[in-house]
């Protein structure tokens, strides 16, 4: 968290010193962020709210979408219906793992998820905290990584996932 604050402070300071657009600042931050992101699926093992274990082996041969989010994050909440619909249409070739990056009781999280009819596995921070760092630093939410069927990092986005992003990263997507 300190890193994100430092980076954002530097970018904001840079905005005052030279003429730079917000888009350029985000592009520079993404470039820095890319250097800290694993280029292949890291070794991981997480347990979802239903007690199912997900790991590198369980997603082998599928695209893996790792989505860091929180219930208090407006862009995170806004992208949930798209991810639910996307998973319903593409679960034969895609696994989505929602990493709920907040400390909250499971009952509250489940009630929230039920209101959105979330159909993909959700990983609670409190039960899986050490695994939240294996995919790379999360500087803001939502942050989403997409890994290919062979385990290579296909793309990532800091900010809300949109249909075009999914279509570009996974060309065989159904919408």
C-alpha positions as MATLAB code, in Angstrom:
seq = 'XXXXXXXXXXXXXXXXXXXXXXXXXXXXXXXXXXXXXXXXXXXXXXXXXXXXXXXXXXXXXXXXXXXXXXXXXXXXXXXXXXXXXXXXXXXXXXXXXXXXXXXXXXXXXXXXXXXXXXXXXXXXXXXXXXXXXXXXXXXXXXXXXXXXXXXXXXXXXXXXXXXXXXXXXXXXXXX';
ca = [
       0.000    0.000    0.000;
       2.891    2.330    0.741;
       4.238    1.745   -2.771;
       0.986    2.822   -4.390;
       0.863    5.971   -2.309;
       4.456    6.805   -3.194;
       3.890    6.156   -6.896;
       0.680    8.166   -6.964;
       2.355   11.004   -5.057;
       5.171   11.073   -7.593;
       2.726   11.095  -10.483;
       0.625   13.841   -8.928;
       3.739   15.874   -8.246;
       4.807   15.253  -11.836;
       1.467   16.521  -13.085;
       2.149   19.843  -11.386;
       5.695   20.147  -12.769;
       4.985   19.234  -16.378;
       1.985   18.998  -18.632;
       0.848   15.373  -18.570;
      -2.583   13.914  -18.978;
      -4.182   11.483  -16.563;
      -4.071    8.857  -19.326;
      -0.304    9.321  -19.655;
       0.115    9.029  -15.878;
      -1.909    5.801  -15.839;
       0.119    4.421  -18.770;
       3.356    5.147  -16.900;
       2.007    3.521  -13.737;
       0.966    0.429  -15.739;
       4.473    0.192  -17.209;
       5.996    0.243  -13.719;
       3.356   -2.197  -12.474;
       4.052   -4.640  -15.322;
       7.625   -5.075  -14.081;
       6.348   -6.404  -10.739;
       3.744   -8.791  -12.154;
       4.604  -12.486  -12.560;
       4.665  -13.375  -16.258;
       3.306  -16.886  -15.614;
       0.740  -18.263  -13.193;
       2.517  -18.417   -9.841;
       2.237  -21.421   -7.538;
      -0.878  -20.784   -5.492;
      -3.483  -22.597   -3.449;
      -6.590  -20.827   -2.200;
      -9.825  -22.002   -0.622;
     -13.065  -20.350   -1.704;
     -16.060  -19.499    0.482;
     -17.590  -22.921   -0.293;
     -14.485  -24.785    0.891;
     -13.225  -25.708   -2.605;
      -9.486  -25.529   -3.228;
      -8.174  -23.782   -6.342;
      -4.561  -23.988   -7.448;
      -2.334  -23.903  -10.498;
      -3.183  -27.499  -11.355;
      -6.949  -27.043  -11.066;
      -6.951  -24.303  -13.724;
      -4.516  -25.985  -16.112;
      -5.648  -25.780  -19.728;
      -8.073  -22.904  -19.110;
      -7.731  -19.160  -19.120;
      -7.478  -17.877  -15.554;
      -8.937  -14.511  -14.620;
      -7.775  -13.339  -11.192;
      -9.879  -10.377  -10.104;
      -8.928   -8.398   -6.979;
     -11.950   -6.535   -5.652;
     -13.760   -5.370   -2.512;
     -17.389   -4.723   -1.581;
     -16.703   -1.028   -0.860;
     -15.065   -0.446   -4.276;
     -17.574    1.098   -6.730;
     -15.786    0.056   -9.960;
     -15.430   -3.459   -8.491;
     -19.142   -3.687   -7.835;
     -19.922   -2.254  -11.264;
     -17.916   -4.983  -13.064;
     -19.477   -7.936  -11.179;
     -22.512   -8.362  -13.496;
     -20.199   -8.482  -16.536;
     -17.987  -11.112  -14.881;
     -21.028  -13.174  -13.825;
     -22.427  -13.136  -17.364;
     -19.001  -13.774  -18.886;
     -18.339  -16.763  -16.623;
     -21.752  -18.259  -17.356;
     -21.034  -18.176  -21.098;
     -17.340  -19.150  -20.968;
     -16.801  -21.465  -17.973;
     -15.794  -24.275  -20.332;
     -12.623  -22.356  -21.224;
     -12.219  -19.840  -18.379;
     -11.885  -19.945  -14.608;
     -12.500  -16.735  -12.678;
     -11.208  -16.368   -9.149;
     -12.514  -13.340   -7.270;
     -10.024  -12.268   -4.612;
     -12.017  -10.261   -2.035;
      -9.268   -7.967   -0.770;
     -10.809   -6.834    2.514;
     -11.206   -8.109    6.016;
     -14.876   -8.976    6.389;
     -16.972  -11.716    7.889;
     -17.986  -14.496    5.509;
     -21.710  -14.093    6.135;
     -21.630  -10.448    5.034;
     -19.575  -11.314    1.962;
     -21.947  -14.161    1.042;
     -25.005  -11.924    1.421;
     -23.359   -9.366   -0.864;
     -22.462  -12.057   -3.426;
     -25.964  -13.527   -3.358;
     -27.421  -10.121   -4.250;
     -25.339  -10.203   -7.463;
     -25.823  -13.957   -8.066;
     -22.051  -14.420   -8.303;
     -21.357  -17.776   -9.968;
     -17.560  -17.933   -9.795;
     -15.328  -18.779   -6.804;
     -14.691  -16.026   -4.268;
     -11.620  -16.114   -2.074;
     -11.824  -14.373    1.314;
      -8.769  -12.392    2.386;
      -8.921  -13.468    6.030;
      -8.552  -17.168    5.144;
      -6.003  -16.795    2.344;
      -3.982  -13.626    3.086;
      -0.523  -15.022    2.139;
      -1.784  -15.956   -1.328;
      -2.975  -12.441   -2.133;
       0.593  -11.305   -2.867;
       1.715  -14.171   -5.126;
       0.123  -12.652   -8.246;
       1.960   -9.339   -7.791;
       1.348   -6.120   -5.944;
      -2.153   -4.707   -6.090;
      -1.903   -0.918   -6.229;
      -5.575   -0.225   -6.687;
      -8.859   -1.992   -7.107;
     -10.125   -3.543   -9.082;
      -7.022   -5.176  -10.544;
      -7.412   -8.109  -12.890;
      -4.861  -10.531  -14.364;
      -5.604  -12.881  -17.247;
      -3.406  -15.928  -17.759;
      -3.581  -18.142  -20.838;
      -4.211  -21.911  -20.931;
      -0.438  -22.530  -20.920;
       0.017  -20.324  -17.842;
       1.413  -17.213  -19.522;
       0.252  -13.732  -18.508;
      -1.949  -12.535  -21.366;
      -3.006   -9.143  -20.011;
      -3.886   -7.193  -16.883;
      -5.840   -4.105  -16.045;
      -5.964   -1.724  -13.116;
      -9.518   -0.490  -13.091;
     -12.878   -1.810  -14.141;
     -12.936   -4.806  -16.490;
     -14.846   -4.116  -19.675;
     -16.134   -6.363  -22.439;
     -13.520   -5.126  -24.949;
     -10.691   -6.001  -22.557;
     -11.971   -9.570  -22.149;
     -12.519   -9.974  -25.909;
      -8.979   -8.776  -26.668;
      -7.353  -10.957  -23.996;
      -9.455  -14.057  -24.762;
     -10.368  -13.929  -28.470;
     -12.555  -17.057  -28.272;
     -14.844  -15.381  -25.712;
     -18.606  -15.679  -26.059;
     -20.783  -12.668  -25.232;
];
